[in-house]
Amino acid sequence: MKLLNSLMPVKQVFPTAGSMPLLVSANDYNEYVCKYVKRVPANKLAIELIASNYAALWNIFTPKINLIRVKEEHISEEIMRRGVHKKCFDVPLIGSLYYPFSREIDVPTIESWKQNRKQVQQIVNRQDFLKAALFDLWLANEDRNHNNYNILVSSINGKRFLNFIDHEKCFNSGGITSENSLYLLTENETILNTEVLPLLYPRKADLDRDAGLVLNRYREYVGLCGEFTHEIVGKLPGEWENEVGEVKFGIMGRIFVGKWVNGVERTFKEYLNAGYTNFSK
């Protein structure tokens, strides 16, 4: 992960229901979708950074991230009129690599898939859907479900990939430094309880096979994240003013505990079977 600078004025504000991210051109000549905070400590940016690094260790297709410092001359009056205060640029933003040839999974996408199953068959990493569902349960990510998939279908070199974005609602929407126990997502808070599951896996045998492969590596992925947590937390920029010790304690004392890890696995199996039953009729 690098600290980059903006190359030109901020290009766009994405009118999402949540964080209203910005499209920023950086001096590595890539464009990034950038999130920001109005005040520090920047806990939601810390969660995004940590979860994105964990997702990479799980080999889930997710955008590469970098830190972006936006120069003062690149902050336009138009951006500020859209509600993005100049103070938001006092600290580095977190930027996710922008994929221009992408479409977000939503109701129209799903209806299109139902009419033309070949679109689904062209997706080359459907196993990542199951992996991401398990990952979301493990990190208690409350913002990937039937109301808001936070999944892009990105076309890259003629291939179509599921591309998983937005991780800031992990740890039950922000309690990264909390000493309180995490609580498991409900069935309706996961992508397993959606129409996408049987569209990606019309054959139950294929679903069972891939779910088994994902679960076989689950503890390996969790262990790998534990091994690299100190290094990942060390990437948090000082300007975000996160309490690094509390962040590490809030992570290590909850998501790596055997009771939590086992509970996530049981819940994944339960929701997987229920979701397929609910939507494969």
N, C-alpha and C positions, 0 to 999 in steps of 0.2 A: 504494500500500500504506500502510495506517494502523497506528498503535499504539493498540489498543483495550484497554479494561478489562473484566473479568468483571462481570456484572450480578447474578448470584445464585450460590449454591453449584454446584459442578461437578455436572452432571446424570448422567453415565454414563461408565463405562469400557467401551470396546469390547474384548471378549475375543479379539483377533486373535492369530495365532501370532507376530507380530513385535513392534511397538512399543507395543501396548495404548494407543491414543490415547483422548483424553477428549472428551466433548461439553460444550462451554462456551457459555453465553449471554453475548453481549457487549453493550456499551453502544451499539452501532449497531442493536440489536434483531434481530440475526441470530444463528443458532447456527453454531458452528464445530467441526469435528473437529480437535483440537489434538494436536500431537506435542511432546515435551519431551526433555530430556537429564538425566542424573544428574550430569554433570560437564562442564565446559568444557575445551577449545574444543568448541563445538557444531557439529562438522563435518557431521553428518547433517542438521541443520536448515539449515545453509548450502547443502547440496546440494539439499534440497527447495525452498528459496527460489529458487535460481538456475535449477534445471530448470523450476520452475513458470513463472517469467518467460520462459524460452526457449520453453516450450510455448505460451504466450500469443502470442508473436511468430510462431510457426508457425500460429496460428489453429486449434490443437487444442482441442477442448472439454475444459476442465479447470477444477476449482473455483477461484474467486477466492481469493486468500490475503491474510491480514492477520496482524500480530503481536498477540498477546493477552497481557496481563499479568493473572494471576489474583490477586485480592486475598486476603490471608491469611485473612480471615473466610469466604472461599468454599471453603476447603480442608477437607473433612470428614474425620472419623475413618474413615468407610467407604472413602473413596478411598485413604487411607493403608494400610488393611488389605488393599486389593487390590494392594499392592506399589508404589504411587506415593509416593515419599518426598517429604517437605515441601521438601527441597532442590531438587527438580525445578522449583519455582516461583520460584526466586531470579532467574531470567532470563526474558525473554518467551518464550512458546510460539509456534510457528507454527501458524496456524489455517487450514484449508481450509473454505470455505463448505459447510454441511451441506445435502444434498438429501434431504428426508424421503421423497419418493415415488420411491424408487430400489430396484433389485434388482441385486445383484452377478452378473456372469456366472460361472457355475460349472456343474458337470455337470448338475444338475437343470434349469437354465436352457437349456442346450444341448439336452437331451432334449425339453424343452417346445417349443423352436423346430423341432425335427425333426418333431414331431407337428402343429404349427400354424405354417406358414411365413408366415402373415399377420403374426405378431408381429415377424418380421424385416423384413418389407416396410414396417412402420410406422416404422422407424428412419430418421431424416432426414439423418444425417451419416455414412453408412457409409464415405465416403472418409477420414474421420478415422482409421479403423482402419489403413489403409495408411500414412497420414501418421505415426501414432503408432509403427508398426512401424519405419519409417525413422528417426524421431526416437530411438527406443530404441537402435537400432544406432549412431547417431551419438554418443549420450551413454553408450554401453555400460551400459545399464540392465539389470541381471541379475534383476529382480524383476517381469517381466511375461511370462508364458509359460503353458503348458498346466497347470502346477501351481498357478498363482496369477495370474489374469488382471489383477487390479487395474483392472477396467473395470466401471463401473456402467451400467445402463440407467436413465436418469432421465426421468421424465414431467414436462414443463414446458409449461404452457398447452396441454394436449391433445396435445403432440407428444412423441415418444420420441427421446432422444439417447444416444449412447455418450458416457460421461463418464469421462475417464482420470484416475486417482488414484494417489498414492504414487510419488514419484520419488527417494526417498532412497538407492536402491541404484545410482544412476548412477555413472559413473566407476569401473566394476568394483567396486561395493559400497563406495565410500567414499574412494578415494585421490585426493581433490580437490587436495591439495597435493603429491602425489607427482611426482617427476621421471621416474618410470618410464613407459614407453610403455603406452598402453592396449592391450588385446587385444580382438579382435572377438568378439562373442557367437557361440556355436555355434547351429546350426539349432534345436536343442531349447530354447534359451533365448529364443526369439522367439515372438510371437503369430502369425507367418506359418505356423508348423508346428503348426496347430491346426485343429480341425473348424469353428471359427468362420469361417475364411476362405471356404470354399465355401458356407457358409450365407448369408453376406452377399453373396457373388458367385456365384450358381449359373450365370451365363453368363460364360464366359471372355472374351468380347468386352468386357463391361462392366468386368471386372477389368483387362484390358489398357489400356482407355481411362483409367480412373481412376489406375492406376499411372503411366501416362505423364504425366498432369496433375500428379501429386505430384512425380515426378522432374524435370519441367520447372521447378519452382519450388524444388527442393532447394537449389541454391547461393544462390539469393536469400534463403531462410530462414537459411542458415548465415551469409551476409554480414550480415544484419540482426542476428543474435545477436552477431556480433563487434562490430558498431557500438555496441551497447548494453551490452556486457559491463561496461565501467567503471562505468556508471550502476547496473547491477544489483548488482554487487559492493558498491557504495557503500551499498546498502540494508541490508547486514548490520549488525545492532545491535552496538555495541561490547561489550555485556555477554556476547555469545557468545564473545568473545576469539578470533575467527578471525584468522589471519595474512593480512591482506588482500592484501599483496604476493605471498605464496606462493600464495594462492588464484588470483589473476589469472594468475600464471606457470603454475600447474598447468593452467589452462583454455586460455589462449592458445597455450601451447606444444604442445598435443596435439590438441584437437578441431577446430582451424582449419587444421591443416597439410594441405597438398595431398594427401600420400600417404594420410592417414587419410580425408579426405573422399572421395577416389576409391575407396578400398577399401570404404568403407561402401556406396557406390552399387553397386559390383559385387556385393557380398554380398547386398544387398537384392534385386537382380534374381535371383540364384541361389536364394535362399531362397523367394522368391515363387513361382517356377516349381515348385520342389520341393514346397512346401507344397500348392499346388493339385493337383499330381499325386498326392500321398500321400493326400489326403482327399476328392477329388472323385469317387472311384470308386463 
